[in-house]
Amino acid sequence: MSEARRISDEAGLDLVEVSPTAQPPVVKLIDFGKYKYELQKKAQEAKKKQVVIQLKEIQLKPNIDIGDLNTKLNHCQKFIEQGDKIKIVMQFRGREMSYRDAGMEKFKSIMAQITEMGAIVEAEPKMMGNRIIAILASTKKPPVKKAEKEEEKPAAPAEKAKKA
């Protein structure tokens, strides 16, 4: 062990125990500052490549008009293409509460239209108080970030010609 310390001092490196219980103990010579920096860089790269899936909410009323419904469906289409989850909420007010069955039928038809766009039902529609709630998830993968696309592109032929 003392010989290993002397060698690490001469080399200007740190002595790290890999297996202290082994006979003799196993140690490694490394630059610990550089090692910590590399770990930090790896963690940063992993964080950059990770994709965050968001939960987007679409609110509806049972007597929604066709033009408004088409707008909401276009928003759903955009969210599905982005790879996000969609929470659909239909809220009943006042006298609409007595027509919950008709509202549930309309809600299921809207869900069918959204599933045709490329979504799967993650949570079935449930009546919670004066609301019907369902959650849909996208089957598509989220798009790749711009930084990752640039790393994947090879150098252009014109750039190679300039270097030569």
DSSP file (Angstrom, degrees, kcal/mol; ACC not computed):
  #  RESIDUE AA STRUCTURE BP1 BP2  ACC     N-H-->O    O-->H-N    N-H-->O    O-->H-N    TCO  KAPPA ALPHA  PHI   PSI    X-CA   Y-CA   Z-CA
    1    1 A M     >        0   0    0      0, 0.0     4,-2.0     0, 0.0     5,-0.1   0.000 360.0 360.0 360.0 -40.3    0.0    0.0    0.0
    2    2 A S  H  >  +     0   0    0      1,-0.2     4,-2.1     2,-0.2     5,-0.1   0.859 360.0  52.7 -66.8 -33.6    2.9    2.4    0.8
    3    3 A E  H  > S+     0   0    0      2,-0.2     4,-2.2     1,-0.2    -1,-0.2   0.890 107.5  51.5 -67.2 -38.3    4.5    1.6   -2.5
    4    4 A A  H  > S+     0   0    0      2,-0.2     4,-2.3     1,-0.2    -2,-0.2   0.884 109.1  50.8 -65.1 -38.9    1.2    2.5   -4.3
    5    5 A R  H  X S+     0   0    0     -4,-2.0     4,-2.3     2,-0.2    -2,-0.2   0.916 109.8  50.0 -63.4 -43.1    1.0    5.8   -2.4
    6    6 A R  H  X S+     0   0    0     -4,-2.1     4,-2.1     1,-0.2    -2,-0.2   0.910 111.1  48.6 -62.8 -42.5    4.6    6.6   -3.5
    7    7 A I  H  X S+     0   0    0     -4,-2.2     4,-2.2     1,-0.2    -1,-0.2   0.901 111.6  49.7 -65.1 -41.1    3.8    5.8   -7.1
    8    8 A S  H  X>S+     0   0    0     -4,-2.3     5,-2.0     1,-0.2     4,-1.2   0.882 110.3  50.5 -67.2 -36.7    0.7    8.0   -7.1
    9    9 A D  H  <5S+     0   0    0     -4,-2.3    -1,-0.2     2,-0.2    -2,-0.2   0.910 111.5  48.1 -64.8 -41.7    2.6   10.9   -5.5
   10   10 A E  H  <5S+     0   0    0     -4,-2.1    -2,-0.2     1,-0.2    -1,-0.2   0.891 116.0  43.5 -65.0 -39.6    5.3   10.7   -8.2
   11   11 A A  H  <5S-     0   0    0     -4,-2.2    -1,-0.2    -5,-0.2    -2,-0.2   0.649 107.0-125.6 -81.9 -14.9    2.7   10.5  -11.0
   12   12 A G  T  <5 +     0   0    0     -4,-1.2     2,-0.2     1,-0.3    -3,-0.2   0.788  68.2 125.1  74.7  27.3    0.6   13.3   -9.5
   13   13 A L      < -     0   0    0     -5,-2.0     2,-0.3    -6,-0.2    -1,-0.3  -0.660  62.1-105.3-113.6 170.3   -2.5   11.1   -9.6
   14   14 A D  E     -A   30   0A   0     16,-3.2    16,-2.4    -2,-0.2     2,-0.6  -0.697  23.3-132.0 -96.9 150.2   -5.0   10.0   -6.9
   15   15 A L  E     -A   29   0A   0     -2,-0.3     2,-0.5    14,-0.2    14,-0.2  -0.904  25.6-173.3-103.9 117.4   -5.1    6.5   -5.4
   16   16 A V  E     -A   28   0A   0     12,-2.9    12,-2.7    -2,-0.6     2,-0.5  -0.947  22.0-129.7-117.4 129.0   -8.6    5.0   -5.3
   17   17 A E  E     +A   27   0A   0     -2,-0.5    10,-0.3    10,-0.2    -2,-0.0  -0.636  24.6 177.5 -77.4 124.5   -9.5    1.7   -3.6
   18   18 A V  E    S+     0   0A   0      8,-2.7     9,-0.2    -2,-0.5    -1,-0.2   0.862  80.6   8.2 -90.8 -45.5  -11.4   -0.6   -5.9
   19   19 A S  E >   +A   26   0A   0      7,-1.7     7,-1.9     1,-0.1     3,-0.8  -0.788  64.1 176.4-139.4  92.0  -11.7   -3.5   -3.6
   20   20 A P  T 3  S+     0   0    0      0, 0.0    -1,-0.1     0, 0.0     7,-0.0   0.735  79.1  57.9 -71.7 -21.3  -10.5   -2.8    0.0
   21   21 A T  T 3  S+     0   0    0      3,-0.1    -2,-0.0     2,-0.1     2,-0.0   0.640  85.0  99.2 -84.7 -13.5  -11.5   -6.2    1.4
   22   22 A A  S <  S-     0   0    0     -3,-0.8    -3,-0.0     4,-0.1     0, 0.0  -0.307  85.5 -97.4 -70.5 156.3   -9.3   -8.2   -1.1
   23   23 A Q  S    S+     0   0    0      1,-0.2    -2,-0.1     2,-0.1    -1,-0.0  -0.966 118.3  20.0-114.2 115.6   -5.9   -9.5    0.0
   24   24 A P  S    S-     0   0    0      0, 0.0    -1,-0.2     0, 0.0    -2,-0.1   0.739 113.3-110.1 -69.6 160.7   -3.9   -7.4   -1.0
   25   25 A P        -     0   0    0      0, 0.0     2,-0.5     0, 0.0    -2,-0.1  -0.292  28.1-126.5 -61.1 142.2   -6.3   -4.5   -1.4
   26   26 A V  E     +A   19   0A   0     -7,-1.9    -8,-2.7    -3,-0.0    -7,-1.7  -0.805  34.7 175.7 -94.8 126.3   -6.9   -3.5   -5.1
   27   27 A V  E     -A   17   0A   0     -2,-0.5     2,-0.4   -10,-0.3   -10,-0.2  -0.857  16.9-149.4-128.4 163.5   -6.3    0.2   -5.9
   28   28 A K  E     -A   16   0A   0    -12,-2.7   -12,-2.9    -2,-0.3     2,-0.6  -0.991  13.0-133.9-135.9 140.7   -6.4    2.2   -9.1
   29   29 A L  E     +A   15   0A   0     -2,-0.4     2,-0.3   -14,-0.2   -14,-0.2  -0.854  43.9 146.2 -95.3 117.2   -4.4    5.3  -10.1
   30   30 A I  E     -A   14   0A   0    -16,-2.4   -16,-3.2    -2,-0.6     2,-1.0  -0.968  57.3-109.3-144.3 160.7   -6.6    8.0  -11.6
   31   31 A D     >  -     0   0    0     -2,-0.3     4,-2.2   -18,-0.2     3,-0.1  -0.838  34.4-162.5 -87.5 104.6   -7.0   11.8  -11.8
   32   32 A F  H  > S+     0   0    0     -2,-1.0     4,-2.5     1,-0.2     5,-0.2   0.838  84.5  53.9 -65.4 -35.5  -10.1   12.1   -9.6
   33   33 A G  H  > S+     0   0    0      2,-0.2     4,-2.0     1,-0.2    -1,-0.2   0.920 111.2  45.9 -62.3 -44.0  -11.0   15.6  -10.8
   34   34 A K  H  > S+     0   0    0      2,-0.2     4,-2.3     1,-0.2    -2,-0.2   0.881 111.4  53.3 -65.7 -38.2  -11.0   14.5  -14.4
   35   35 A Y  H  X S+     0   0    0     -4,-2.2     4,-2.0     2,-0.2    -2,-0.2   0.914 109.7  47.0 -63.0 -45.1  -13.0   11.4  -13.4
   36   36 A K  H  X S+     0   0    0     -4,-2.5     4,-2.1     1,-0.2    -1,-0.2   0.882 111.0  52.9 -64.5 -38.4  -15.7   13.5  -11.7
   37   37 A Y  H  X S+     0   0    0     -4,-2.0     4,-2.2     2,-0.2    -2,-0.2   0.911 108.8  49.3 -62.6 -43.9  -15.8   15.9  -14.7
   38   38 A E  H  X S+     0   0    0     -4,-2.3     4,-2.3     2,-0.2    -2,-0.2   0.890 110.1  50.8 -64.7 -39.7  -16.4   12.9  -17.1
   39   39 A L  H  X S+     0   0    0     -4,-2.0     4,-2.2     2,-0.2    -1,-0.2   0.902 110.2  50.2 -62.3 -40.9  -19.2   11.6  -14.9
   40   40 A Q  H  X S+     0   0    0     -4,-2.1     4,-2.1     1,-0.2    -2,-0.2   0.907 110.2  49.6 -64.2 -42.3  -20.8   15.0  -14.9
   41   41 A K  H  X S+     0   0    0     -4,-2.2     4,-2.3     2,-0.2    -2,-0.2   0.896 110.0  50.8 -64.3 -41.0  -20.6   15.2  -18.7
   42   42 A K  H  X S+     0   0    0     -4,-2.3     4,-2.3     1,-0.2    -2,-0.2   0.912 110.8  48.8 -63.3 -42.2  -22.1   11.7  -19.1
   43   43 A A  H  X S+     0   0    0     -4,-2.2     4,-2.0     1,-0.2    -1,-0.2   0.888 110.7  51.1 -63.9 -38.8  -25.0   12.7  -16.8
   44   44 A Q  H  X S+     0   0    0     -4,-2.1     4,-1.9     2,-0.2    -2,-0.2   0.896 110.2  49.0 -66.1 -41.0  -25.5   16.0  -18.8
   45   45 A E  H  X S+     0   0    0     -4,-2.3     4,-1.7     2,-0.2    -2,-0.2   0.905 110.6  50.6 -64.9 -42.0  -25.6   14.0  -22.1
   46   46 A A  H  X S+     0   0    0     -4,-2.3     4,-0.8     1,-0.2    -1,-0.2   0.890 110.7  49.3 -63.5 -38.9  -28.1   11.6  -20.7
   47   47 A K  H  < S+     0   0    0     -4,-2.0     3,-0.4     1,-0.2    -1,-0.2   0.869 108.6  53.5 -67.7 -36.2  -30.3   14.4  -19.5
   48   48 A K  H  < S+     0   0    0     -4,-1.9    -1,-0.2     1,-0.2    -2,-0.2   0.853 110.8  46.3 -67.0 -34.9  -30.1   16.1  -22.9
   49   49 A K  H  < S+     0   0    0     -4,-1.7    -1,-0.2    -5,-0.1    -2,-0.2   0.596  89.5 104.9 -85.5 -11.3  -31.3   12.9  -24.7
   50   50 A Q     <  -     0   0    0     -4,-0.8     2,-0.5    -3,-0.4    -3,-0.0  -0.448  63.1-140.4 -75.6 145.7  -34.2   12.2  -22.3
   51   51 A V        -     0   0    0     -2,-0.1     2,-0.6    91,-0.0    -2,-0.1  -0.890   5.3-148.4-109.7 131.6  -37.7   12.9  -23.5
   52   52 A V        -     0   0    0     -2,-0.5     2,-0.6    32,-0.0    -2,-0.0  -0.879   8.2-152.8-101.8 122.2  -40.4   14.4  -21.3
   53   53 A I        -     0   0    0     -2,-0.6     2,-0.2    31,-0.1    31,-0.1  -0.836  15.3-156.0 -95.1 125.6  -43.9   13.4  -22.0
   54   54 A Q        -     0   0    0     -2,-0.6    31,-2.6    31,-0.0     2,-0.7  -0.639  14.7-126.7-100.5 157.9  -46.4   16.0  -20.9
   55   55 A L  E     -b   85   0B   0     -2,-0.2     2,-0.3    29,-0.2    31,-0.2  -0.918  27.3-165.6-104.1 112.9  -50.1   15.6  -20.0
   56   56 A K  E     -b   86   0B   0     29,-3.1    31,-3.7    -2,-0.7     2,-0.5  -0.779   8.5-143.0 -99.2 142.9  -52.2   18.0  -22.1
   57   57 A E  E     -b   87   0B   0     -2,-0.3     2,-0.5    29,-0.2    31,-0.2  -0.904  11.5-168.2-113.0 133.0  -55.8   18.7  -21.1
   58   58 A I  E     -b   88   0B   0     29,-2.9    31,-2.9    -2,-0.5     2,-0.4  -0.980  12.1-156.7-115.8 123.2  -58.8   19.2  -23.5
   59   59 A Q  E     +b   89   0B   0     -2,-0.5     2,-0.3    29,-0.2    31,-0.2  -0.865  15.4 177.0-106.3 134.2  -62.0   20.5  -21.9
   60   60 A L  E     -b   90   0B   0     29,-3.3    31,-2.4    -2,-0.4    47,-0.0  -0.859  22.0-142.9-128.9 161.6  -65.3   20.0  -23.6
   61   61 A K    >   -     0   0    0     -2,-0.3     3,-1.1    29,-0.2    31,-0.1  -0.886  30.5-116.8-116.7 155.3  -69.0   20.7  -22.8
   62   62 A P  T 3  S+     0   0    0      0, 0.0    30,-0.1     0, 0.0    -1,-0.0   0.785 113.6  50.7 -65.9 -25.0  -71.8   18.2  -23.8
   63   63 A N  T 3  S+     0   0    0      2,-0.0     2,-0.1    -3,-0.0    40,-0.0  -0.180  79.1 154.3-104.8  41.8  -73.4   20.7  -26.2
   64   64 A I    <   -     0   0    0     -3,-1.1     2,-0.1     1,-0.1    -4,-0.0  -0.444  42.1-122.6 -70.8 140.4  -70.1   21.5  -28.1
   65   65 A D     >  -     0   0    0     -2,-0.1     4,-2.5     1,-0.1     5,-0.2  -0.426  21.1-111.4 -82.1 159.4  -70.7   22.6  -31.7
   66   66 A I  H  > S+     0   0    0      1,-0.2     4,-2.3     2,-0.2     5,-0.1   0.847 115.8  51.6 -62.5 -37.5  -69.0   20.8  -34.7
   67   67 A G  H  > S+     0   0    0      2,-0.2     4,-1.7     1,-0.2    -1,-0.2   0.918 112.7  45.0 -66.7 -42.9  -66.6   23.7  -35.5
   68   68 A D  H  > S+     0   0    0      2,-0.2     4,-2.2     1,-0.2    -2,-0.2   0.891 112.3  52.9 -66.2 -39.3  -65.4   23.9  -31.9
   69   69 A L  H  X S+     0   0    0     -4,-2.5     4,-2.5     1,-0.2    -2,-0.2   0.906 106.7  52.0 -63.7 -41.3  -65.1   20.2  -31.7
   70   70 A N  H  X S+     0   0    0     -4,-2.3     4,-2.1     2,-0.2    -1,-0.2   0.884 108.5  51.7 -62.4 -38.0  -63.0   20.1  -34.9
   71   71 A T  H  X S+     0   0    0     -4,-1.7     4,-1.9     2,-0.2    -1,-0.2   0.927 110.9  47.5 -62.6 -44.7  -60.7   22.7  -33.4
   72   72 A K  H  X S+     0   0    0     -4,-2.2     4,-2.1     1,-0.2    -2,-0.2   0.890 111.2  51.4 -63.9 -39.4  -60.3   20.6  -30.2
   73   73 A L  H  X S+     0   0    0     -4,-2.5     4,-2.3     2,-0.2    -1,-0.2   0.856 106.9  53.6 -67.2 -34.7  -59.6   17.5  -32.4
   74   74 A N  H  X S+     0   0    0     -4,-2.1     4,-2.0     2,-0.2    -1,-0.2   0.892 108.2  50.3 -65.0 -38.9  -56.9   19.4  -34.3
   75   75 A H  H  X S+     0   0    0     -4,-1.9     4,-2.4     2,-0.2    -2,-0.2   0.918 109.6  51.0 -63.1 -42.3  -55.3   20.2  -31.0
   76   76 A C  H  X S+     0   0    0     -4,-2.1     4,-2.5     1,-0.2    -2,-0.2   0.913 107.5  53.2 -60.4 -42.8  -55.4   16.6  -30.1
   77   77 A Q  H  X S+     0   0    0     -4,-2.3     4,-2.1     1,-0.2    -1,-0.2   0.911 109.6  48.4 -58.5 -43.8  -53.8   15.6  -33.4
   78   78 A K  H  X S+     0   0    0     -4,-2.0     4,-1.5     1,-0.2    -1,-0.2   0.906 111.5  49.6 -64.0 -42.2  -50.9   18.0  -32.7
   79   79 A F  H  X>S+     0   0    0     -4,-2.4     5,-2.4     1,-0.2     4,-0.6   0.882 109.9  51.2 -65.4 -38.2  -50.5   16.6  -29.1
   80   80 A I  H ><5S+     0   0    0     -4,-2.5     3,-1.0     1,-0.2    60,-0.3   0.904 108.0  51.8 -65.8 -40.8  -50.4   13.1  -30.5
   81   81 A E  H 3<5S+     0   0    0     -4,-2.1    -1,-0.2     1,-0.3    -2,-0.2   0.824 107.8  52.8 -64.7 -30.8  -47.8   13.9  -33.0
   82   82 A Q  H 3<5S-     0   0    0     -4,-1.5    -1,-0.3    -5,-0.2    -2,-0.2   0.601 117.1-116.4 -78.9 -11.3  -45.7   15.5  -30.3
   83   83 A G  T <<5 +     0   0    0     -3,-1.0    -3,-0.2    -4,-0.6    55,-0.2   0.659  65.8 143.2  86.3  16.4  -46.0   12.2  -28.3
   84   84 A D      < -     0   0    0     -5,-2.4    54,-0.3   -31,-0.1     2,-0.2  -0.450  51.7-114.3 -88.0 161.6  -47.9   13.8  -25.4
   85   85 A K  E     -b   55   0B   0    -31,-2.6   -29,-3.1    52,-0.2     2,-0.5  -0.642  27.6-142.9 -88.5 153.9  -50.7   12.2  -23.3
   86   86 A I  E     -bC  56 136B   0     50,-3.3    50,-3.2    -2,-0.2     2,-0.6  -0.975   8.6-160.9-124.2 129.3  -54.1   13.8  -23.5
   87   87 A K  E     -bC  57 135B   0    -31,-3.7   -29,-2.9    -2,-0.5     2,-0.5  -0.944  13.8-159.9-107.1 116.1  -56.6   14.2  -20.7
   88   88 A I  E     -bC  58 134B   0     46,-2.6    46,-1.8    -2,-0.6     2,-0.4  -0.851   9.5-174.8-101.2 128.4  -60.1   14.8  -22.0
   89   89 A V  E     -bC  59 133B   0    -31,-2.9   -29,-3.3    -2,-0.5     2,-0.5  -0.985  10.8-169.2-126.1 125.5  -62.6   16.3  -19.6
   90   90 A M  E     -bC  60 132B   0     42,-2.4    42,-2.2    -2,-0.4     2,-0.5  -0.968  15.0-159.5-112.9 120.0  -66.3   16.9  -20.4
   91   91 A Q  E     - C   0 131B   0    -31,-2.4     2,-0.4    -2,-0.5    40,-0.2  -0.848   3.6-153.0-106.7 132.6  -68.0   19.1  -17.8
   92   92 A F        -     0   0    0     38,-3.1     2,-0.4    -2,-0.5   -31,-0.0  -0.842  11.7-166.2-101.8 137.0  -71.7   19.1  -17.1
   93   93 A R    >   -     0   0    0     -2,-0.4     3,-2.4     0, 0.0     4,-0.1  -0.974  47.3 -45.1-125.5 139.0  -73.4   22.3  -15.7
   94   94 A G  G >  S+     0   0    0     -2,-0.4     3,-1.6     1,-0.3     4,-0.2  -0.163 129.9  11.0  53.3-120.5  -76.8   22.7  -14.3
   95   95 A R  G >  S+     0   0    0      1,-0.3     3,-1.4     2,-0.2    -1,-0.3   0.680 115.2  76.8 -68.0 -19.4  -79.5   21.1  -16.3
   96   96 A E  G X  S+     0   0    0     -3,-2.4     3,-1.8     1,-0.3    -1,-0.3   0.762  79.5  74.0 -61.8 -23.8  -76.9   19.2  -18.4
   97   97 A M  G X  S+     0   0    0     -3,-1.6     3,-0.9     1,-0.3    -1,-0.3   0.795  87.5  59.7 -61.5 -28.8  -76.5   16.8  -15.5
   98   98 A S  G <  S+     0   0    0     -3,-1.4    -1,-0.3     1,-0.3     3,-0.2   0.594 103.2  53.5 -76.7  -8.5  -79.9   15.2  -16.3
   99   99 A Y  G <>  +     0   0    0     -3,-1.8     4,-1.9    -4,-0.2    -1,-0.3  -0.206  66.3 129.7-116.4  40.5  -78.5   14.2  -19.7
  100  100 A R  H <>  +     0   0    0     -3,-0.9     4,-2.6     1,-0.2     5,-0.2   0.865  69.2  57.2 -63.2 -36.8  -75.3   12.4  -18.6
  101  101 A D  H  > S+     0   0    0      1,-0.2     4,-2.0     2,-0.2    -1,-0.2   0.924 108.3  45.6 -62.7 -44.0  -76.1    9.4  -20.7
  102  102 A A  H  > S+     0   0    0      1,-0.2     4,-2.1     2,-0.2    -1,-0.2   0.883 112.8  52.2 -65.0 -37.2  -76.2   11.4  -23.9
  103  103 A G  H  X S+     0   0    0     -4,-1.9     4,-2.5     1,-0.2    -2,-0.2   0.887 107.6  51.6 -64.6 -39.2  -73.0   13.2  -22.8
  104  104 A M  H  X S+     0   0    0     -4,-2.6     4,-2.4     2,-0.2    -2,-0.2   0.890 108.9  50.6 -66.1 -39.1  -71.3    9.9  -22.3
  105  105 A E  H  X S+     0   0    0     -4,-2.0     4,-1.9     2,-0.2    -2,-0.2   0.922 112.3  46.4 -62.8 -44.2  -72.3    8.7  -25.8
  106  106 A K  H  X S+     0   0    0     -4,-2.1     4,-2.1     2,-0.2    -2,-0.2   0.898 111.5  52.9 -63.8 -40.6  -70.9   11.9  -27.3
  107  107 A F  H  X S+     0   0    0     -4,-2.5     4,-2.4     1,-0.2    -2,-0.2   0.913 108.9  48.9 -61.2 -44.7  -67.7   11.6  -25.2
  108  108 A K  H  X S+     0   0    0     -4,-2.4     4,-2.1     1,-0.2    -1,-0.2   0.862 109.6  51.8 -66.4 -35.1  -67.2    8.0  -26.5
  109  109 A S  H  X S+     0   0    0     -4,-1.9     4,-1.7     2,-0.2    -1,-0.2   0.889 110.1  49.3 -68.1 -37.2  -67.6    9.1  -30.1
  110  110 A I  H  X S+     0   0    0     -4,-2.1     4,-1.9     2,-0.2    -2,-0.2   0.913 110.2  50.9 -65.2 -42.3  -65.1   11.9  -29.6
  111  111 A M  H  X S+     0   0    0     -4,-2.4     4,-2.5     1,-0.2    -2,-0.2   0.883 107.0  54.4 -62.4 -38.0  -62.7    9.3  -28.0
  112  112 A A  H  X S+     0   0    0     -4,-2.1     4,-1.4     1,-0.2    -1,-0.2   0.894 107.3  50.4 -62.9 -39.3  -63.2    7.0  -31.0
  113  113 A Q  H  X S+     0   0    0     -4,-1.7     4,-0.6     1,-0.2    -1,-0.2   0.885 111.6  48.0 -65.0 -38.2  -62.2    9.9  -33.4
  114  114 A I  H >< S+     0   0    0     -4,-1.9     3,-0.9     1,-0.2     5,-0.5   0.883 107.6  54.2 -71.9 -37.9  -59.1   10.6  -31.4
  115  115 A T  H >X S+     0   0    0     -4,-2.5     3,-1.0     1,-0.3     4,-0.5   0.818 101.9  59.7 -66.1 -28.3  -58.0    6.9  -31.3
  116  116 A E  H 3< S+     0   0    0     -4,-1.4    -1,-0.3     1,-0.2    -2,-0.2   0.771  97.4  61.5 -66.5 -24.6  -58.3    6.9  -35.1
  117  117 A M  T << S-     0   0    0     -3,-0.9    -1,-0.2    -4,-0.6    -2,-0.2   0.632 134.2 -82.1 -76.8 -13.6  -55.6    9.6  -35.1
  118  118 A G  T <4 S+     0   0    0     -3,-1.0    21,-2.0    -4,-0.4    22,-0.5   0.725  87.4 124.8 116.9  36.8  -53.1    7.2  -33.4
  119  119 A A  E  <  -D  138   0B   0     -4,-0.5     2,-0.3    -5,-0.5    -1,-0.3  -0.882  43.8-145.5-121.5 156.4  -53.8    7.3  -29.7
  120  120 A I  E     -D  137   0B   0     17,-3.1    17,-2.9    -2,-0.3     2,-0.6  -0.914  27.4-108.0-119.0 150.1  -54.6    4.5  -27.2
  121  121 A V  E     +D  136   0B   0     -2,-0.3    15,-0.2    15,-0.2     3,-0.2  -0.649  36.5 172.3 -79.7 120.1  -56.9    4.6  -24.3
  122  122 A E  E    S+     0   0B   0     13,-2.5     2,-0.4    -2,-0.6    14,-0.2   0.814  74.3  22.6 -95.2 -38.7  -54.9    4.6  -21.1
  123  123 A A  E    S-D  135   0B   0     12,-2.2    12,-1.5     3,-0.0    -1,-0.3  -0.985  85.6-126.5-132.0 121.6  -57.7    5.3  -18.6
  124  124 A E  E     -     0   0B   0     -2,-0.4     2,-0.1    10,-0.2     9,-0.1  -0.190  44.2 -80.8 -60.8 155.4  -61.3    4.5  -19.5
  125  125 A P  E     -     0   0B   0      0, 0.0     2,-0.4     0, 0.0     9,-0.2  -0.388  54.0-173.9 -63.1 131.7  -63.9    7.3  -19.2
  126  126 A K  E     -D  133   0B   0      7,-2.2     7,-2.5    -2,-0.1     2,-0.7  -0.974  25.2-127.9-128.8 142.7  -65.1    7.7  -15.6
  127  127 A M  E     +D  132   0B   0     -2,-0.4     2,-0.5     5,-0.2     5,-0.2  -0.810  28.9 177.9 -88.7 119.6  -67.8    9.9  -14.2
  128  128 A M  E >   -D  131   0B   0      3,-3.3     3,-1.2    -2,-0.7     2,-0.5  -0.881  61.0 -59.5-125.1  97.4  -66.4   12.0  -11.3
  129  129 A G  T 3  S-     0   0    0     -2,-0.5    -2,-0.0     1,-0.2     0, 0.0  -0.544 122.6 -12.5  68.7-119.0  -69.0   14.3   -9.9
  130  130 A N  T 3  S+     0   0    0     -2,-0.5   -38,-3.1    -3,-0.1     2,-0.3   0.084 126.1  78.4-101.9  23.4  -70.1   16.6  -12.8
  131  131 A R  E <   -CD  91 128B   0     -3,-1.2    -3,-3.3   -40,-0.2     2,-0.5  -0.948  61.9-148.4-131.4 150.1  -67.2   15.6  -15.1
  132  132 A I  E     -CD  90 127B   0    -42,-2.2   -42,-2.4    -2,-0.3     2,-0.4  -0.984  26.7-171.2-111.6 129.3  -66.3   12.7  -17.4
  133  133 A I  E     +CD  89 126B   0     -7,-2.5    -7,-2.2    -2,-0.5     2,-0.3  -0.969  13.1 164.7-127.6 137.1  -62.5   12.1  -17.5
  134  134 A A  E     -C   88   0B   0    -46,-1.8   -46,-2.6    -2,-0.4     2,-0.4  -0.983  22.4-144.0-144.0 152.2  -60.4    9.9  -19.7
  135  135 A I  E     -CD  87 123B   0    -12,-1.5   -13,-2.5    -2,-0.3   -12,-2.2  -0.977  14.3-171.2-122.3 131.4  -56.7    9.7  -20.5
  136  136 A L  E     -CD  86 121B   0    -50,-3.2   -50,-3.3    -2,-0.4     2,-0.3  -0.922   6.9-154.1-119.3 144.6  -55.3    8.8  -23.9
  137  137 A A  E     - D   0 120B   0    -17,-2.9   -17,-3.1    -2,-0.4     2,-0.2  -0.894  21.0-112.9-119.1 150.5  -51.6    8.2  -24.8
  138  138 A S  E     - D   0 119B   0     -2,-0.3   -19,-0.2   -54,-0.3   -20,-0.1  -0.548  10.2-156.6 -79.0 142.5  -49.9    8.6  -28.1
  139  139 A T  S    S+     0   0    0    -21,-2.0     2,-0.2    -2,-0.2    -1,-0.1   0.574  72.0  89.6 -90.1 -12.2  -48.6    5.5  -29.9
  140  140 A K  S    S-     0   0    0    -22,-0.5    -2,-0.1   -60,-0.3   -22,-0.0  -0.560  83.4-115.2 -85.9 149.1  -46.1    7.7  -31.8
  141  141 A K        -     0   0    0     -2,-0.2   -58,-0.1     1,-0.1     3,-0.1  -0.583  38.4-101.1 -78.7 144.6  -42.6    8.4  -30.4
  142  142 A P        -     0   0    0      0, 0.0   -59,-0.2     0, 0.0   -60,-0.1  -0.312  48.0 -94.2 -61.6 149.9  -41.8   12.0  -29.6
  143  143 A P        -     0   0    0      0, 0.0     2,-0.2     0, 0.0   -61,-0.0  -0.282  43.2-101.9 -65.3 152.2  -39.8   13.8  -32.3
  144  144 A V        -     0   0    0      1,-0.1   -95,-0.0    -3,-0.1     5,-0.0  -0.512  40.0-108.9 -75.2 140.5  -36.0   13.9  -31.8
  145  145 A K     >  -     0   0    0     -2,-0.2     4,-1.6   -97,-0.1     3,-0.3  -0.261  24.9-114.1 -67.5 157.8  -34.6   17.2  -30.5
  146  146 A K  H  > S+     0   0    0      1,-0.2     4,-2.0     2,-0.2     5,-0.2   0.868 113.6  57.9 -61.8 -39.1  -32.6   19.5  -32.9
  147  147 A A  H  > S+     0   0    0      1,-0.2     4,-1.3     2,-0.2    -1,-0.2   0.881 107.1  48.0 -61.8 -38.4  -29.3   19.0  -31.0
  148  148 A E  H  > S+     0   0    0     -3,-0.3     4,-1.5     1,-0.2    -1,-0.2   0.872 108.5  54.5 -70.6 -36.0  -29.5   15.2  -31.5
  149  149 A K  H  X S+     0   0    0     -4,-1.6     4,-1.2     1,-0.2    -2,-0.2   0.897 106.2  51.9 -63.6 -40.2  -30.2   15.6  -35.2
  150  150 A E  H  < S+     0   0    0     -4,-2.0    -1,-0.2     1,-0.2    -2,-0.2   0.858 107.5  52.4 -65.6 -35.3  -27.1   17.8  -35.7
  151  151 A E  H  < S+     0   0    0     -4,-1.3    -1,-0.2     1,-0.2    -2,-0.2   0.856 108.3  51.4 -68.2 -34.0  -24.9   15.2  -34.0
  152  152 A E  H  < S+     0   0    0     -4,-1.5    -1,-0.2    -3,-0.1    -2,-0.2   0.747  88.5  95.6 -76.5 -24.3  -26.2   12.4  -36.3
  153  153 A K  S  < S-     0   0    0     -4,-1.2     2,-0.1    -3,-0.2     3,-0.1  -0.477  71.7-134.6 -71.0 131.7  -25.6   14.3  -39.6
  154  154 A P        -     0   0    0      0, 0.0    -1,-0.1     0, 0.0     2,-0.1  -0.381  39.2 -78.4 -76.2 165.3  -22.3   13.4  -41.3
  155  155 A A        -     0   0    0      1,-0.1     5,-0.0    -2,-0.1     0, 0.0  -0.371  53.8-106.8 -64.9 142.1  -20.1   16.2  -42.7
  156  156 A A    >>  -     0   0    0      1,-0.1     4,-1.5    -3,-0.1     3,-0.6  -0.349  23.0-118.2 -69.0 150.2  -21.3   17.6  -46.0
  157  157 A P  H 3> S+     0   0    0      0, 0.0     4,-1.8     0, 0.0     5,-0.1   0.834 113.8  57.9 -59.4 -33.9  -19.2   16.7  -49.1
  158  158 A A  H 3> S+     0   0    0      1,-0.2     4,-1.6     2,-0.2     5,-0.1   0.875 105.1  50.5 -64.9 -36.3  -18.4   20.4  -49.8
  159  159 A E  H <> S+     0   0    0     -3,-0.6     4,-1.6     1,-0.2    -1,-0.2   0.871 108.2  52.5 -69.5 -36.2  -16.8   20.6  -46.3
  160  160 A K  H  X S+     0   0    0     -4,-1.5     4,-1.3     1,-0.2    -1,-0.2   0.878 107.0  52.8 -66.4 -36.6  -14.7   17.5  -47.0
  161  161 A A  H  < S+     0   0    0     -4,-1.8    -1,-0.2     1,-0.2    -2,-0.2   0.871 107.0  52.2 -67.2 -37.1  -13.4   19.0  -50.3
  162  162 A K  H  < S+     0   0    0     -4,-1.6    -1,-0.2     1,-0.2    -2,-0.2   0.876 108.1  51.4 -66.8 -37.0  -12.3   22.2  -48.5
  163  163 A K  H  <        0   0    0     -4,-1.6    -1,-0.2     1,-0.2    -2,-0.2   0.807 360.0 360.0 -70.6 -29.5  -10.3   20.2  -45.9
  164  164 A A     <        0   0    0     -4,-1.3    -1,-0.2    -5,-0.1    -2,-0.2   0.451 360.0 360.0 -77.1 360.0   -8.4   18.2  -48.5
